[in-house]
Every structure is written in structure tokens, then in C-alpha cells.
């Protein structure tokens, strides 16, 4: 095996240009794979982080009855009876960072000439910003502790109705007791987030304003839980699911949903995006396969007489096979190492500086990905290991056919070959 | 009992739709220690006969016996083993492995044989390199050698495993007169010192002159078989 390895490695060095070209093909494939995986992971992470900070929280706790009818946003299924016990329990869990209460309702917003359906969210301004991150997206002002009849509305909603900060607007809704109510609110802020549903149909009130308007009497339909963000999404998801399980066990009358449950469609979209990325990566890897295949074939063709000599001296076909296979594997390993190094270098940039998504794909990014600003890459060590091994495996597979061909060449034909 | 006994060997090739007869019933017995030259015009079947004797090719009919053992019907693997253990080759165009040094090229048959330790292989290789007059060139690559030196390396590679038979196909064809004489002398010395059997095909009259036995082939059959003292 030592001599076979020696011949294989020296041939790789001898045919520098061909080796470098093949290694570059593999390296390019790996580098693009690592960079794409990093960016896709970054996009996924931003989408999921946005979902958590803008709408789902890590956990959302509602009554079982509310959960069943949640599409109608019923005000009658409140957490009132369990609220104190639930809040105390969550406060005792070190994994839980903050908790806030919210109540959602449906209504209509009118500027007297046009009426638009909206989804209203009643928030507690003193704790909401600890769980959700709405304030930075608000133009105008976020609710203060003394907020009265004030409202924050979605950016697109404001555009559709031709209103802005400081204007008054009329909100219609059914109260907790199913009677219709309408009231005029002053717009203190316009919110434009990465969540299109907030921009198009979201309105926000404080409990102080909603108690009166919706006969809410501080009724809370959901409790939202924030947990410490972790750089590893799977680890974060596991921790959230652990807390979910523990709360669910303690409060069987309630429904505890994690961001994974609520954002199932976002998670599915994430998977779909991954698949499309994989297809592109697959194409790149096929190119790499062709490169290696070509290299080993060229090598076999150029060295047919050498094969004849080795066979004449008694070298077995399997050793000839191993010789050429090793050349493919070594070229693949070289390409994989270079690709991994380049991929890591690019990833350092992607993780630290990121890609300005607005400039790269414009408003599509916001509409389809829920992303604004920079997308930062993610370190995905397991994917890097997989792709490194894959690079070598691909080179091995690509070398199989030409190597087998080499081992089957008739000795006399090989020796006659010019 | 002859070392190699070729009995009524026929070889036909397919060339498109046609069948071409390369050997038509050759009978030849070769004893241990012979220095035998196969001569004849191009296309007379010299290389085919060497290939069959060297188990690089199989006859269409007839048999080849080595030390009384029939070689027909051996598998590809067994033929590889037979070549590895008994036969060495010298080629017209040397066919050294370009990425290996002189020593490594000479060691190659021993590596394939897998009988010796690294140091034993190096020792044997250096001794035979010395004996063909290339002492001090063991670490050179083939591209750093002249044609004559390359053929000497090829001879050293053939002799390093002490084969019973060395088959050489036109070993001096690419060499100038002086170098060819050197190569012939080396082969003769090895033949007499080691009692190695040499069978070589040639067009070269210089080689013919040194042969102890000359077999002339014409149209795939033996025309003449003469022995010299």
C-alpha cells in the first residue's frame, strides 16, 4: 500500500495543473456550500427571531377553549383564574426571562371614508417590551405608563387610510360581552416591522384604553414568555420545549404553545428554502464530480502503459484500482481542505459583517423572508464536517469508474498503447 | 524437463470481422539458463510468443508448461501471481515509472512480491543497481537519465527479484551501438552468473550475435531453431 500511495501522491504532484484545477472545482463547490448554508441559516435564524420577538414569544399560554377558537380571537376565554398561579410558577423557573400579558381582538379601523379590518393587540406597556421587540419599529412614540386613548397602527394600514402620527382614528370592535363599540383613538405611533401581518392589519392598545373600550376588566387571553436567546437554535428550541412540557404538566387546563407550534408554517418555509438551497448545492457538487471523474480518466488514459508495466510485474487489478482511486481521493481531500478553509474565511465575513439584504434583494426580502437590514451568517460546524466528508466521498465515487476501468485494461493492450 | 515447454500454441486475433493468425502451432522447449533470441520480420509473431510465455496473453489453443505445470486455465489472479513469482520483463521503451526514483523503480517488483522488509528491499535494489553500473544514481528520477541508463534500470528492475526467466521485447532497439553493447554485456553477465534464463525478441544483429540459441519465426511458425556454442 505504501508504494501505491507513493505513486498516487507523486502523480498528483507531477500533474500540478490538472490536480489544482480539479481541487479548485471541489473547493469551489465546498466554499459555495458553506457560504450558502451559512447565509440560509442566517436568514432562517432572522426569520425565526423576528417571529419570536414580534408575535409568538418563546411560549404563548392560553386556555384550551381559547386555543380551539383562536382564529376568532374570543375575549371570553381569559386566563383570569389561573393567572396568579401561572405567573408565580413562571417566575420560579430560572429559564424564563420575562412574562407579559396580552389580549387580542378583531375590529375595524375607520377614517370615516374607508373601513379596514384589523387585528388588535392589547398590551401591557410596562412588560411588553421585555418580551416583544415592537418599540424600535415604531415611528412616533411607543406607549408610556400613563397612556390613555392612544393607538399604534401598522405602517401599511396608515398608508391605506391616509393617516399618520397625531391623527385621530375610529376603532370598531365587539366587547367582551359581544356588544358593538366604537371609539376614537389618537395615533401615537406607526409601526413597520418585518412581520407583514402587523404592518397590514395590526393595531395596538394598552390595557388602560382597552378596559374601557372592550369591557375587558383586565381580562388576559394570553401570557407570553421570553427566554434567553441562544446562538444555537436547536439548543434554544430544546430548552423552550422543556419549559413548555413542564408548564403544560402543571396546568393541564391551559394550552402551552411554543414558537415552533405557532410558527409551524414559518418552520416549513424554512425547510422549503433549505431544499431549494440544497438543489443549487447539488448542482455544484455534480460539477465537482465531473471534474474529478475527468481528472482520474485523464490520468488513466495518460498512464495506460504504466498500468501495463505494473500488471506485467504482477500487480493485481485491485491494487491498480486502489492506485487510481487514491489519486481521486487525495485530489478530493486537497480540494475539500482548500474549500473548507475558503468557506471558513468567507463565513468569518458573513458572520461579522453580514449581507445587506435590502440592497441584495430589495423589498422581496421583507415580503417573503420577513427580513430587513443585514443578514448575518451562522457557524454550522456539523454542516461543515458533513460537507468536508462529502467532498472526499464524492471524489471517491467519481474515481470509482475510471479506476475500475484502469484495473480491467488488458496487459498486452496497455503495453502496446502509444 | 524443460523450464518452459510451449506445445502447439496457436494465437488468433480478431481484427474487425477478420481473424488474424499470429501464431500457428508453435512448439518450443526452453531450458534453464538459456540466452535465447527470437528473431523474425515484423508481424512474424515474436511479441505474441513472448506475451504468451510471460502469461500476459493466453493462447487460442495449445499449452504452455512452466516446470511441468500447465498455465492454461489459470485465473487472472493466478496469472498475476505466476508473473510476480517467476518472470521479469524488459521493454523496448524501458517503461520506468516516471514518479519513482531509480531505487524505487527497482524495488517495485519486490514491493509487489511482499516478501521482504523495507531495508532488505533497499539493500537488494542498491546491489543490483550497482551491478548494472548505476551506483550513485539511485536517487535520480527517470527523466534525469539517458536512454541507456534507463534501460539499465529496467534490467535492474527485472533482475532484482532473481527471476527464473527474463523476457525482453526488443531491449536494445532504442539504444545507440555502444550503449546496446553495454546492455547486452550486462544481460550476458547476469545470464552466466545467476543462471537466469533470458528470452528476447530482437531485430538487432548485435544481440543475435550474442545469443546462444536463435529461434527464427516467420508467419507465426518457427522457421529455424539453431543453437550455438
HADDOCK unambig.tbl for C-alpha pairs under 7 A between the chains (distance, minus, plus):
assign (segid A and resid 7 and name CA) (segid B and resid 99 and name CA) 6.51 0.50 0.50
assign (segid A and resid 10 and name CA) (segid B and resid 99 and name CA) 5.86 0.50 0.50
assign (segid A and resid 11 and name CA) (segid B and resid 99 and name CA) 6.38 0.50 0.50
assign (segid A and resid 306 and name CA) (segid B and resid 95 and name CA) 6.73 0.50 0.50
assign (segid A and resid 306 and name CA) (segid B and resid 97 and name CA) 6.52 0.50 0.50
assign (segid A and resid 309 and name CA) (segid B and resid 95 and name CA) 6.71 0.50 0.50
assign (segid A and resid 312 and name CA) (segid B and resid 56 and name CA) 6.75 0.50 0.50
assign (segid A and resid 312 and name CA) (segid B and resid 83 and name CA) 6.83 0.50 0.50
assign (segid A and resid 313 and name CA) (segid B and resid 83 and name CA) 6.33 0.50 0.50
assign (segid A and resid 313 and name CA) (segid B and resid 84 and name CA) 5.52 0.50 0.50
assign (segid A and resid 313 and name CA) (segid B and resid 88 and name CA) 6.63 0.50 0.50
assign (segid A and resid 313 and name CA) (segid B and resid 109 and name CA) 5.97 0.50 0.50
assign (segid A and resid 314 and name CA) (segid B and resid 80 and name CA) 4.49 0.50 0.50
assign (segid A and resid 314 and name CA) (segid B and resid 81 and name CA) 5.98 0.50 0.50
assign (segid A and resid 314 and name CA) (segid B and resid 83 and name CA) 5.33 0.50 0.50
assign (segid A and resid 314 and name CA) (segid B and resid 84 and name CA) 4.18 0.50 0.50
assign (segid A and resid 314 and name CA) (segid B and resid 112 and name CA) 6.69 0.50 0.50
assign (segid A and resid 315 and name CA) (segid B and resid 80 and name CA) 6.66 0.50 0.50
assign (segid A and resid 315 and name CA) (segid B and resid 112 and name CA) 5.87 0.50 0.50
assign (segid A and resid 316 and name CA) (segid B and resid 77 and name CA) 6.78 0.50 0.50
assign (segid A and resid 316 and name CA) (segid B and resid 80 and name CA) 6.27 0.50 0.50
assign (segid A and resid 411 and name CA) (segid B and resid 56 and name CA) 6.02 0.50 0.50
assign (segid A and resid 412 and name CA) (segid B and resid 56 and name CA) 6.04 0.50 0.50
assign (segid A and resid 412 and name CA) (segid B and resid 57 and name CA) 6.63 0.50 0.50
